Amino acid sequence: MKMRFKTCLKVLLVLAAAITAGTVLMIAVYLLPVGAIKENAADSADIFAAEGNYPKLIQRRFNTTLDNWTDATILAEAAYDGEENAAVKAMLNFHEEVTGENQAESFVRIYSGEEGLNIQKAEYGRYWHGYLLFIKPLLMVMNYGGLRELMAFVQLMLFAILEYELIRRKKGIYAVPTAFVYALLNPAAVSMTINYAIMFFLIFAELIFIVRHDGIYRERGNWVVHFAVVGCMTSFFDYLTYPLAGFGLAMLLLLALYPDKPAEDLIQTVKSGAAWIFGYVGMWGSKWIIGTCISGVNIIENARDTVAMRSGGDVGEGFSRLALSFNAIYKNLSAGRLVLGITLLVVLGCLVRACVRKTRPDIRRLLLLCAFMAAPLLWYAFAANHSYIHYFFTYRTLSVSVFAALMFGFELAGLNGGAAPLKPETED
């Protein structure tokens, strides 16, 4: 009981520290001068003019769609230079747009110097927009094209480091599912879209940290604190792209590296998942409360209405709630069909091996992996509106299904990678 109380206290302290740090850092970054940022934003306008809102790197392949709409909003937020104080700007995250125009077109017309525009100020206070901690300083020295080059480099380095660390620690078999995850996320599109890259960086940095810090994660009491931290960071940095992957992929890797009895694995998954949800929801809700108190604008009401809409069943196409959920699932599966199909072939190959060698996997462990495979589909059914409209990036949540399916295949075939035994529990 004492250990359980200490863990709960740590989780509460994590959330309190994250809220405090997030608030202070956001206010601090809004104190930066925006002169150079505005110049580099203007120097980026030709990219949006040439590409438009949602260009595809490969025509009719929706998993290659870029989200220039959101990236234009991010650059407009970074370049905003209103008269409000830094605290209000940090809480309401203003940007300018042309009345009646889409976001990319608005950005082009404003930052290309077009005159006589009907410009309005918009706020986006329901998210933390923590990515601005990096985007604003970087835009002081480079334009959007430079950001894309930098994101491509960082992305490749993170993937290479993760694969190297897994192989170096004789866990190379798990380099296979992480490579499949990398392919499903579509590195070409991720490297060219800030909105996608933020979650990618967070996930791969998290996985590298787990692999490199063997001593921390051998004790499962640390897993709960880890996921509380990750939940807070996901809420702070992400734009609601594929947040569930931040929990699912790390949890699967931990279960692969440090397995226990299936019942204990299930209990730890539930506890860690609860910690992630607490961090994610607590951090997000704190922005609504703090932002409302500082700015005087009712962010809480706006956020509540948006959450209700995104989890609702109305997309203007006459679907029932159930029909929308099924259509959201179908569209997301379709977007990731190539990697999903290859994954299925690998699993079938593992099944053939299992039949030939007559392996006897633990059914309870397979059922837990099935739950991970199904989790993204449940997410799509819950956030049906958001998942249906934005399937060209929300499909990336299926990376959890891919990782779990390959682990399922490895379990069938007896290819568990020689996972290290756990130390005795020291904390509940």
Secondary structure, DSSP 8 states (H G I E B T S, - for coil): -HHHHHHHHHHHHHHHHHHHHHHHHHHHHTTS--HHHHHHHHTTHHHHHHH-SS-BSSTT-GGGB--HHHHHHHHHHHH---SS-HHHHHHH--EEEETTS-HHHHHHHHHTT--S--EEEE--TTS--TTHHHHHHHHTT--HHHHHHHHHHHHHHHHHHHHHHHHHTT-GGGHHHHHHHHHHH-HHHHTT-HHHHHHHHHHHHHHHHHHH-HHHHTSTHHHHHHHHHHHHHHHHH--SSSTHHHHHHHHHHHHHHS---HHHHHHHHHHHHHHHHHHHHHHHHHHHHHHHHHH-S-HHHHHHHHHHHHTSS-SSS---HHHHHHHHHHHHHHHTHHHHHHHHHHHHHHHHHHHHHT----HHHHHHHHHHHHHHHHHHHHTHHHHHHTHHHHGGGGHHHHHHHHHHHHHHHT--------------
